[in-house]
Amino acid sequence: MTSPPQANGKAHHIAPLDASLLTIQRAETLKPIPEPGTYIFGSIKTDHMLIMTFDPIVGWSAPQIKPYGPLSLDPSSNCFQYCTNVFEGMKAILGPDGTPVLFRPEDNMRRLQSSAARMALPPFDEAALLACIKKLIMTEERWIPAPAGHSLYIRPTLIGTTPSIKVGASKHATLYALVTPVGPYFATATAGVSLLAVNEHVRSWPGGTGGFKLGLNYSPGFMPQQTAAALGYDQILWLIGENKLITEAGAMNFFAVVERDDGGLTIVTPPLDGTILPGIVRDSTLVLLRAHAADTSAKILNLPADKAVYVEERALSVNELAEWAKAGTLLECFGTGTAVLVVAIERIGDVVPDADGKVKKVRNIEMKAGKGLGPVGQAMWDKLLASKEGRDDFRGWAVRCE
Ligand SMILES: *Cc1c(COP(=O)(O)O)cnc(C)c1O
């Protein structure tokens, strides 16, 4: 952290985030843990949370783990007025030996740092924050649900707290993390989710903030999401521009699998052009697919050995999906993200003008593999789950909390 010189010539010391200063104040009574299977995503409060504050003069406070409870903030706080809120989404599960494990958590810390920088919020020491989050998980270990498909979701959050309605960067901040036990994200996950393709409302655009996990990227999607739900679709397939280019599927990254003339499979996903969130599951999917493609005999993925795999990160239009579906070569589409890992997309409602160009109607794009995960989505699910659980130590992605 920079130390601007003071009038007396001495460097002014701004305290860095220091995990060795962490204190733990335990709750006097612990809450009963609800039965797995009864969870409503994101609503269960555990016993403790992690919290620390940043002051522009003194720097980071000592981090604290303390009983879960409300924050007290000035009503003029920058985050309430100008949405200086950034967050992360991670999961802890119990590894094969019962130790909690995280999946590529350093990547979440790096992404939180980049989101903070985009919102002109103060930087923090990534390793120190991760050390504190691990301590929180150890403190809340009894909340990690055992059943397959369940986990302890972790929500690190950084908010701007300068108490002034002046338009400008927040000099003060609060960084906290809460955890909440979760089951499978979509109740229908064994089948798949339906998407309504929308380009009337645009989620993210070139030069915008879609590449960061900022709270302000999500709320403008709530109203269109209600419209899609009223039409019978689970989520929105966000498009941009005349060419109806795909950006995201709800708050997930999007993949399409196409059958090639030569018998192989092409997996297409939109590129990281700033309109798309650089998902860690997206990256893991690409790493695994490319490793598999480079050496089919290594059997990295459980796919037929005679199916060559080709990966394309490129602009992808929903019109192409419609053409492939018509030609019978659109094998499957799936979404990726920490909340779902991999989820099948069972159909995509594409809004198309009628013959006379006036009336618009929704035409469904369906998948050759049917409603559930197709062969590639299933192979990804199996491999990613094994890596997450630390059963398969692919590139050391599973990180133990100790
Ligand atoms: C968090 C998020 C994702 C998925 O990112 P992961 O790191 O894979 O969990 C994808 N799209 C959006 C818009 C997101 O917010």
The ligand as an SDF file (V2000), in Angstrom:
LIG
                    3D

 15 15  0  0  0  0  0  0  0  0999 V2000
  -20.4630  -15.1400  -11.0230 C   0  0  0  0  0  0  0  0  0  0  0  0
  -20.9420  -15.1020  -12.4350 C   0  0  0  0  0  0  0  0  0  0  0  0
  -20.6470  -16.1190  -13.3520 C   0  0  0  0  0  0  0  0  0  0  0  0
  -19.9420  -17.3740  -12.9690 C   0  0  0  0  0  0  0  0  0  0  0  0
  -18.6430  -17.1840  -12.4520 O   0  0  0  0  0  0  0  0  0  0  0  0
  -17.9490  -18.3750  -11.6640 P   0  0  0  0  0  0  0  0  0  0  0  0
  -16.6370  -17.8150  -11.2610 O   0  0  0  0  0  0  0  0  0  0  0  0
  -17.8210  -19.4900  -12.6370 O   0  0  0  0  0  0  0  0  0  0  0  0
  -18.8370  -18.6980  -10.5210 O   0  0  0  0  0  0  0  0  0  0  0  0
  -21.0500  -15.9670  -14.6740 C   0  0  0  0  0  0  0  0  0  0  0  0
  -21.7360  -14.8870  -15.0620 N   0  0  0  0  0  0  0  0  0  0  0  0
  -22.0630  -13.8960  -14.2090 C   0  0  0  0  0  0  0  0  0  0  0  0
  -22.8110  -12.7210  -14.7090 C   0  0  0  0  0  0  0  0  0  0  0  0
  -21.6810  -13.9910  -12.8740 C   0  0  0  0  0  0  0  0  0  0  0  0
  -22.0140  -13.0160  -12.0200 O   0  0  0  0  0  0  0  0  0  0  0  0
  1  2  1  0
  2  3  1  0
  2 14  2  0
  3  4  1  0
  3 10  2  0
  4  5  1  0
  5  6  1  0
  6  7  2  0
  6  8  1  0
  6  9  1  0
 10 11  1  0
 11 12  2  0
 12 13  1  0
 12 14  1  0
 14 15  1  0
M  END
$$$$
